[in-house]
Structures are given as C-alpha cells and as structure tokens.
C-alpha cells in the first residue's frame, strides 16, 4: 500500500505541477480571447439568465433539470473543503499573494467552464433506456473528435470514476466525521450512518432529486457562510484595505518570513494560488460539464453563459471571504494551516459563533459534494457499462460514504488526488480541439442577442 501511495504522490506531483498549471491557465486565456473577453463583460447577463432559469416550465428545449439547478448542482461539488481548507493552505504555502493568483485563475477559468458546458450540451446523448441525458468530456470527445479519439474519452471516464470515490465521497465523509467529532463529540460511525442514510435518500432518486436538494441547499449554506464572513469583515473594517494591499504586494514581491510563516517567493505564490484555485472551482477538470449536460436548454451557448458563473461564485466570492478573514484577523502567519487556520481566524473575528460557521461550512459543503460527485461517478461508469450499472453503483456509493467516515484515507487521498488531476489532460485536449465550435456557438449567440436589443 505504501508503494501505491508513493506512485500516486509522484503522479499527483506531476499533474498538479507547474507545467500542467501553465497548460490550464493558458487554455483559459486562449478561450477568453477567443470569445472576445465576453466571459468577463457578460457577468451581469449571466446572473440575469441564472435567475430566469429557475422555473422549469418556462424553459425551452430538452433536458432533465433547469439551468439554475445545473449550476447549483455543479457548485455543490466545487463549494467544499477547497473554499475552507484549500484557501488556508494556499496562504500558508504561498503567502497572501497566492489569493491574487487564485482570482486570476478563476477569471480565466470562467472561459473554460463556459466552453465545457457548451460542448456538454452540444454533444450529449439521450439514453433510450432511462430517458435521461448523459454528457460530459467523455461524450464530447466521442461525438466531437471522432472514433480515433474514443480512447481519450474512456481515459477521462476512468479517471473521473476512480476520483469520484475518493475526492467526491470517502474524503468528504471523513471530513464531515472529523468536523462533527471535534465540534460535537459525535463518534465517527454515528456520523457515517447518518450521512449514508441521507445520501441514499437523495441519490436513489437520480439527478432530479439531487438537483431538487442542491438548488435549496447550496444557496442556504453559501449564504450562511458569506453572511458570517461579512459580519466579521464589518467588525474589522479598518483592516480591509490593508488586507487587499497585502495581497497585491505579496503577489508581485513575495513575502518574507514572519511569525509562524516561513516566507514565500513570487513563484510559490503563483503555484499554490493557481493549484488551489483549480482545486476549489474545478475549472479544467470537466466534472461540471457532466451536470450541465442534463440542462433543459435550446442553445448550448445559453448554458455556457450560466456555467461560467461557477468559477466566479466559488472563487471570487466564497474563497475571497475565507481569505479576507484569515488575513484581516492576523491569523495567516500563525504557523498553522488547513481548516484549523480558517477556524482560528473565524474564532478570532467572531469568538464563539465563528468556529461554528466553519464547522457548518465543512459539514454541509462536504455533504453537497458527496451528492453531486455521486452523479459524476455514476455517469462515468454508465459510459462503460450502460444503464444496468446505475442502481448497483448507487448502493456501493452509499456504502463508501460510511466507510470513508470511519477509515484512514492516506492512500485513498493520494490516489484520488492523482486521478482528479489526470482528468485535466483529456478534458483540455478536447476543449482545445473543439474550441472553434465553442467560439462559433458562443459568439454567434451573443451577437444575435445584441442585435435583438438594437432592433427593439
């Protein structure tokens, strides 16, 4: 097992290393230019379309869930430990400047999210047996790139299917069990049973029930976390401008050792900011495309506009809240990292309730991730084995939720991290190869909408 862990760590070190991160950010820059920076200038329009996408009866086209539900479902997977522990780790390893590079990654990552969603809707398939849509990178590779590239789609499905049981299941239930035990003294097996039962009740109903839950759960849990953060910022408002100055100064000048902080050069800030940004919002992984493929929509570009908000809300909004609390309270150079650092910062900023806000976030963010990744993994296995695998898969997933809550996951975490990073390779190859169709669909749609406004 130790050898397996070492191999996984070597693979993980490569796929999350500087060359892959340059490849990922470079793809985001290329796509942003290709759509004439409209992923940045059309953010208000995206929010308007998101709100209009709440009512399924008013949607046109085919699909299983609403545009609003698809974004909430994808956010359920991305809003998680990366927003709490990941941000803290980025600051611990790369200094406050790492947050600036997380922002850069998110802004260019919006174009990748958009492109993935456009391709997902464009190349999705209707399963005649289940009557449900299936899509994502494996399908836009298969249907968009031709038979010679089927192996690449299969590689993505394999990586995603394995990663799902780690990063999206056992690791999450383990995080919940630890948070519940440390805050409320509840044994891990009790939390495991409760989580397994709740997961079963939701995922047994398929994507519609998952979407019904996430469209309510995600706004609530995000609002609690954001409101708690805003309260702390308000009580420490005099430190807000200095915090932003520290982030920008550190981003371009690095930061010397101070307190419990070991110091970080500019390149360290860039590396850890980009890697934790990707880990948080999953831009480039292709996972969110699996959820967006189920959307009721009549134009792929429409869902692309909604989908690009995923990176914005996850990183620019929620991760920024975490970062500001850690920096404004002065906890960032305390020498601790991960969720413990975020919890310390919230307790300093709001003694008592602050720690519970972080615990609440860890518990509900992780649970929502379990729900959505169950669907990602299901579609990956369905790609190989067809619809007959769906029900057995769901029962195995529920069992894995319990096992994750009561197990040591060092090896699982190492393998999952490697598989999670490997998902980037086939997905970005496909996105780049199919980018002309992304540009054509997205730019034509925007031009048509602009013309309608001028003619009105």
Number of C-alpha atoms within 10 A of each C-alpha: 8 9 9 13 16 14 15 21 19 13 19 20 14 16 21 23 15 17 10 17 22 13 15 25 22 15 22 27 20 18 26 23 15 18 20 13 15 16 26 18 10 14 17 11 12 21 14 12 17 22 12 15 24 17 13 18 9 10 18 12 9 14 22 19 27 30 30 24 31 33 27 27 30 28 30 33 29 30 31 27 22 27 29 27 23 25 34 32 23 30 28 26 20 29 32 33 30 36 33 24 25 29 21 20 29 31 23 27 32 29 32 33 31 30 34 36 32 28 32 31 32 23 20 22 18 14 12 9 9 9 10 14 22 24 26 32 34 32 26 27 29 20 18 18 16 10 12 9 16 16 14 21 24 21 17 27 27 21 21 32 26 20 26 28 24 27 25 30 28 29 28 26 31 24 19 27 26 22 23 20 15 12 12 10 11 14 15 23 16 16 22 24 18 14 21 21 15 14 24 18 13 18 24 15 12 17 24 17 16 25 28 16 19 26 21 12 19 22 13 13 20 21 13 14 18 19 13 21 24 16 14 24 20 13 11 14 13 11 17 17 11 13 20 18 13 17 24 18 15 23 26 16 14 23 23 12 12 11 11 13 19 15 17 23 18 17 16 20 30 26 22 29 31 28 24 27 32 26 23 26 32 29 31 31 26 27 29 31 30 30 34 36 31 28 28 26 23 15 16 24 26 22 33 30 27 26 33 29 27 26 30 21 17 24 30 22 15 20 27 21 22 25 25 24 28 26 23 24 21 16 24 27 21 15 13 17 22 18 23 15 24 29 25 24 29 26 21 19 26 20 13 11 13 23 21 18 22 25 22 19 23 27 22 20 27 26 25 28 26 30 28 30 30 26 22 27 28 24 26 28 22 18 20 12 11 13 16 12 15 18 14 10 16 21 15 11 26 25 18 19 29 26 22 25 28 20 15 13 16 12 18 22 20 22 23 26 22 25 25 27 25 24 24 26 19 24 25 23 14 23 23 16 14 18 20 13 16 26 20 13 21 25 17 14 16 17 11 11 12 11 11 10 9 8 7 5
